[in-house]
């Protein structure tokens, strides 16, 4: 897992929980947090504390979801050649 791989995944999803990142990359949450701090410092990602008002109640994140990351940098548009 590289910083670029983390960035691409958050960028593609728009927002993603720390738990999801950990499962996707098979890495420890503390290692991912440390790497994501770099993108936060660059102003491309923000850490969002979920509140009950933001929660849709789908139970996807589970009770242990402390926060999620949200992409706030420029969007990348992918073009498909036909």
C-alpha positions as CSV (number, residue, x, y, z in Angstrom):
1,X,0.0,0.0,0.0
2,X,1.3,3.4,-1.0
3,X,0.2,7.0,-0.3
4,X,-1.0,7.1,-3.9
5,X,-3.1,4.0,-3.6
6,X,-4.8,5.4,-0.5
7,X,-5.4,8.7,-2.3
8,X,-6.9,7.0,-5.3
9,X,-9.3,4.9,-3.3
10,X,-10.6,7.8,-1.2
11,X,-10.8,9.9,-4.3
12,X,-12.8,7.3,-6.2
13,X,-15.2,6.6,-3.3
14,X,-15.6,10.2,-2.1
15,X,-15.6,9.0,1.5
16,X,-14.5,5.9,3.3
17,X,-14.1,4.7,6.8
18,X,-10.8,3.8,8.4
19,X,-12.2,0.3,8.9
20,X,-12.9,-0.1,5.2
21,X,-9.4,1.1,4.3
22,X,-7.9,-1.3,6.8
23,X,-9.9,-4.2,5.3
24,X,-9.2,-3.2,1.7
25,X,-5.5,-3.0,2.1
26,X,-5.1,-5.7,4.8
27,X,-3.2,-3.2,6.9
28,X,-3.3,-2.0,10.5
29,X,-5.6,1.0,11.2
30,X,-2.8,2.9,12.9
31,X,-0.5,2.6,9.9
32,X,-3.3,3.8,7.6
33,X,-4.1,6.7,9.9
34,X,-0.5,7.8,9.9
35,X,-0.4,7.7,6.1
36,X,-3.7,9.5,5.7
37,X,-2.4,12.3,7.9
38,X,-0.2,13.3,5.0
39,X,-3.2,13.9,2.7
40,X,-5.0,15.8,5.4
41,X,-1.9,18.0,5.8
42,X,-2.0,18.7,2.1
43,X,-5.6,19.7,2.3
44,X,-6.9,17.0,0.0
45,X,-8.7,14.9,2.6
46,X,-10.5,15.6,5.9
47,X,-11.3,13.4,8.8
48,X,-15.0,13.4,9.7
49,X,-16.4,12.3,13.0
50,X,-19.8,10.6,12.3
51,X,-22.8,11.8,14.2
52,X,-26.2,10.1,14.5
53,X,-27.7,12.8,12.2
54,X,-25.2,11.8,9.4
55,X,-25.8,8.1,9.9
56,X,-28.3,6.5,7.6
57,X,-28.6,3.5,10.0
58,X,-27.4,0.9,7.4
59,X,-25.0,-0.7,10.0
60,X,-22.3,-0.9,7.3
61,X,-19.7,0.8,9.4
62,X,-20.7,-0.9,12.6
63,X,-20.6,0.5,16.1
64,X,-16.8,0.7,16.1
65,X,-16.5,3.2,13.2
66,X,-14.8,6.2,14.9
67,X,-14.6,8.4,11.8
68,X,-14.3,8.4,8.1
69,X,-12.2,10.2,5.5
70,X,-13.7,12.5,2.9
71,X,-12.0,13.6,-0.3
72,X,-12.1,17.4,-0.6
73,X,-9.5,17.8,-3.3
74,X,-10.2,18.2,-7.0
75,X,-12.2,15.5,-8.7
76,X,-10.5,13.4,-11.4
77,X,-12.6,12.7,-14.4
78,X,-11.9,9.4,-16.2
79,X,-12.5,9.2,-19.9
80,X,-13.3,5.8,-21.5
81,X,-12.1,5.2,-25.1
82,X,-14.7,3.5,-27.3
